[in-house]
């Protein structure tokens, strides 16, 4: 879209210089909005009354057969234009009534006040920082870098659009870009090693010690004890076929201790069965019935 707005020729519907000026300033979507307002203003709007108040012109405009009128205040000295429909304040695009007044006053260019930077094709070329000192210089450098990146992408898209229909030129462009990439990777590797050496020197200067040639202190081994019981060394593991109750502590076991809540949830998920000793439904049988007399 940036490439189209910068390189594509927009079609004008009228020979009016305001529309031609808008085609050079605005991006594609905003130009079509401006063109729509210009077309309605030229062919459907008309003036009903015009008066002057201290060198300020006041136009009363109406669109077609609509009963509602809109007042447009125009200052010939500063070119300040204000319409009571408030479209420019809402959308940032001049309305049809303002465009009609500019045409009546024979303006050939849109006043700069009504060309917002965010709708322009070259929005990145204008710095947006108003600071002092080193901060201003850093911000301007950032803007320059962003402008260079924007120009780089524009050039890449332009080259691709020029060679996309010719296979030989396209393969030649790919080879050149690949060679440039390899060269840049080599430069980055060299610069990266130099930057690492400079960082090491800065750290050594900061802490007042040099990097040792041999590392004697090593990082400790990671112990996997999250959610597990405490591992006791020199203990024999319990065989897998040995029945161990849940609440029994087994050293060097991989099973973690379950909480009372987990035990209750597991117990509630089990199906109840009929006990032959007490004749009730529960989670026990006749062998471990709590009401069984021992």
Secondary structure, DSSP 8 states (H G I E B T S, - for coil): -HHHHHHS----SS--HHHHHHHHHB-HHHHHHHHHHHHHHHHHEEEEEEEEETTEEEEEEEETT-S-EEEEEEETTT--EEETT-HHHHHSS--HHHHHHHHHTT-SS--GGGS-GGGBTTGGGS------THHHHHHHHHHHHHHHHHHHHHHHHHHHHHHTT-HHHHHHHHHHHHHHHHHHHHHHHHHHHHHHHHHHHHHHHHHT----SS-----------TTS----SS-----TTS---TTS--TT-SS----HHHHHHHHHHS--EE-TTT--EES--SSS-TT---
